[in-house]
Amino acid sequence: VFGSPADYKIALQAIAELNYAIRRKNNKASKLASELSEVLLGFSESIVYYTEKELRLAMLEPKLFDALLVYTYATAGCTTIITENIKDMPKLKGIKFHNPFT
């Protein structure tokens, strides 16, 4: 699963969710969350974005955010998605999921 950093993509939503989760679990870690987000944003060629239309559709139904993540990574050429939230992810042919915590 693990290759070179150039092999990876990260969704802007994933960076925002990571930042939020760190702050939620430990409010004193706000500086760490900000620094980590800045490092990840520094890999701009690896960041995948959504179109406005995709975001508007996803806001209609919270479960659509997971589908949007899978779709966005798939269209960016990813074949493996690393996530701890495998059970909520929609299945898409050619996409594998890896939970690094199991």
Backbone hydrogen bonds, N-H to C=O, Kabsch-Sander energy under -0.5 kcal/mol:
donor,donor_aa,acceptor,acceptor_aa,energy
3,G,1,V,-0.5
7,D,4,S,-2.2
8,Y,5,P,-1.5
10,I,46,S,-2.6
12,L,48,V,-1.8
14,A,11,A,-0.5
15,I,11,A,-1.7
16,A,12,L,-2.2
17,E,13,Q,-2.6
18,L,14,A,-2.3
19,N,15,I,-2.3
20,Y,16,A,-2.3
21,A,17,E,-2.7
22,I,18,L,-2.4
23,R,19,N,-2.0
24,R,20,Y,-2.5
25,K,21,A,-2.3
26,N,22,I,-1.9
29,A,26,N,-2.5
30,S,27,N,-1.2
33,A,29,A,-2.7
34,S,30,S,-2.4
35,E,31,K,-2.6
36,L,32,L,-2.8
37,S,33,A,-2.3
38,E,34,S,-2.2
39,V,35,E,-2.2
40,L,36,L,-2.5
41,L,37,S,-2.6
42,G,38,E,-1.1
42,G,39,V,-0.6
43,F,40,L,-1.4
44,S,42,G,-0.8
46,S,43,F,-2.8
47,I,44,S,-1.0
48,V,10,I,-2.2
55,L,51,T,-2.1
56,R,52,E,-2.4
57,L,53,K,-2.1
58,A,54,E,-2.3
59,M,55,L,-1.9
60,L,56,R,-0.6
60,L,57,L,-1.1
61,E,57,L,-0.5
61,E,58,A,-0.9
64,L,61,E,-1.8
65,F,62,P,-1.7
66,D,62,P,-0.5
66,D,63,K,-0.7
67,A,63,K,-1.3
68,L,64,L,-2.9
69,L,65,F,-2.3
70,V,66,D,-2.3
71,Y,67,A,-2.8
72,T,68,L,-2.7
73,Y,69,L,-2.6
74,A,70,V,-2.6
75,T,71,Y,-2.6
76,A,72,T,-1.1
77,G,74,A,-1.6
78,C,73,Y,-2.5
81,I,96,K,-2.9
82,I,80,T,-0.5
83,T,81,I,-0.7
83,T,98,H,-2.0
88,D,85,N,-0.7
89,M,86,I,-1.3
95,I,92,L,-2.3
96,K,79,T,-3.1
96,K,94,G,-0.5
98,H,81,I,-2.6
102,T,99,N,-1.4
